[in-house]
Amino acid sequence: SLIKEKVAQATGEEVVGVSVAWDYEAKSHDIGEAAESDLCPDTDLDVGPPAAPQRSFDTPITNKILSAWHVHLHDDHEGHGHDHGHAHSSGNIKEMLETMETSSVAFVVFKLEAGRDKAIEAVADRGVEINGTVCKLEAGTAEPREILWENLPVTPAERKMKVVKGAFLVLGACALWTLLLYLPYAHYMASFTYARGDEP
């Protein structure tokens, strides 16, 4: 892949492979519709007019991955014996895949751990340039089986905001519980008189 070639050239170390996580959440509904349409071709799904494809940082990587997977989706004018609706759907799927963005993190696997350490030292100052973007190379902190790939598109800033939001929600729930349940009970217990052996 493109990332594999760029990292190998910049570090001089042998790269075994690269894993890239896709921002699937933003396209989950469209992908679900496309999968359902492919599994149930008799179902007429209104996918709407095709959006104009937009090139981004991920487009060359997407094209190389599609080529490596031998995925060939034809445009509307390339029917190849299929009906017009199917070709139209394939064109939409192709545009969706080509415009799908990846997460800001990719995992590069080196042949040896020593090679990984040398690669990190080699590009510590200049980084690795990929399609005009300088990427930072650092050692991973988790094994591949421990990674939640669907959460990789969440940036550290977004994660901090969600933690802060969750903390405020918990504090708000505790305040409501105190005002609506505990304070009335405390007021009742404090105002009750135990004279003459009465019980609350």
Secondary structure, DSSP 8 states (H G I E B T S, - for coil): -HHHHHHHHHH-S-EEEEEEEE--GGGHHHHHHHHHHHH-TTS-----S-------TTHHHHHHHHHHTT-----TT--TT--HHHHHHHHHHHHHHHH--EEEEEEEEESSHHHHHHHHHHTTTT-EEETTEEE-----SS-GGG--GGGTTS-HHHHHHHHHHHHHHHHHHHHHHIIIIIHHHHHHHHH---GGG---
